Amino acid sequence: MSSPRLERRETMTYVVGYRLALLLTCAAFGLVYFHLVGARLAFTIVAGLGAVQMVVQFRCFLHIDIKRSARADL
């Protein structure tokens, strides 16, 4: 059985991950929808936001660390 502290930490990881994923998605959507920058720059920024989104997904939802010792999980 897991401890309440561990459960709280895991729940917080999901909450932070959800909020980050939502923020990154809204940022990409708003950037394109409101035509804030040119097409090429928008593509570059959205690709960068997508890369950050992948890191958030790996860390917060799949529980895969980016450390060198955990790369076998990838």
Secondary structure as UniProt FT lines:
FT   HELIX           4..33
FT   TURN            34..35
FT   HELIX           39..56
FT   HELIX           57..61
FT   HELIX           68..73
//
